[in-house]
Amino acid sequence: MSSSLFPLYPIQGTDINGVFYRYTAVKDPNDPYTVSIQNEAADRSGYIFRSTDDWSGGSGGTIQKYVPVPYSPVGDWGDGNIEQVGVGEVQDPVVLYSYRFDPDRLQQQELPEIPAVPVYDALADGYVTASLEPTDRELYENDDEVNQKDTEEEDDGRLEKALAAQENALTLAGSLTQNALVRAMNVATNLNTYYAANIPGGAYRETVVLKDKNIPDNRRALRSLGQQKLHTEMVEEQYR
Amino acid sequence: MNSVKIVAAMCLLSGGAYAVDVPIEGTVQSRCTIDTDTPGVYGNPNAYTLTTAAADGGVMPITRFDVTLADAYYAKVTHPDSFSAAPTANATVTFTGSTEVSSVGDAAMSGYEAAKTTFGNSTQFDLTESGSVWLKTTSVATNGGDKAFPSGTYRSIVVAECIAK
């Protein structure tokens, strides 16, 4: 007895409803020989499908057969195999399964959570903004020249100071004394200026001269005031 | 007057007898069907030969016989002896051929090939088992004198019959 395995892959929602197979049996007419196309049950409880061809007494040949089976989930079907008993050989075997597929029975697979990915904002990156600053070559060159001049001047100043350090020691002391004297002299000068100020004065005489001796009253104003008084009295009358 | 009335009434009664035809129908389902499984193609291995042999670029026609009643029919296949269509009529073409079992639907049919009978261009198989059997036919046409076939399309017909025993 010999057998060859062929796997059957389970696909959700698929029901098998038939098996088609074809092979060529090569044998001597006098030899007993049977060939079984079969599938084990997935739970190893036996065969869920088995079709046996008895070639005993025949000369062999090519057989092709379709065997309908009741609809059964492909998950119930285990691996298939071709079992041979007797003297003979199976050539060019083909085993095909007919099935129906119901997509409604597909179980939804849980999708993995998508991790939150931080969004990189290039415009908020200090390095990027710094690199985006205007890059005018003249500015760099001017800056370089200024820096170079400053550096040179600083170097010169340091050198001069270093060379005149000894002489300046006495000079600085003397200059401080002179400054103090000059400042004192200036203060005295300023005070004397205020003390010595002379305001020109005397009597300021009247210079306005009235041409008319009598200034008459404004009669229109008197009339208007009389009307106003009368109005006020009338208004107050109503509250009495 | 009364006697006349009686005679008339008797005449009317005798004319009332009539007959009815009752139909009987029946349908006989076919228990042997024939289908073309594979149409044949002529290969042209040389200028003067047309053949269905696969080795020569041809395709052998395959006929399927389905029998639902065992041991009731013969399958008879006749390979062609002339072209049904050809560019020019040519009486010098020689036809040969044969028919053999291509495959069976049941191991018990493995004896069909050995038990077949041949007469003329026909091959007959005894369908002793119910089920399907596929028969393939070889056809070879050779032009006389090894003359080249004129260019064009050549067509021939394999005749398959299911004959009741």
Interface residues (C-beta under 8 A of the other chain):
Chain A: R22 A25 V35 D53 D54 W55 G57 G58 S59 G60 G61 T62 I63 Q64 K65
Chain B: V101 S102 S103 V104 G105 D106 A107 A108 M109 S110 G111 E113 A114 S132 W134
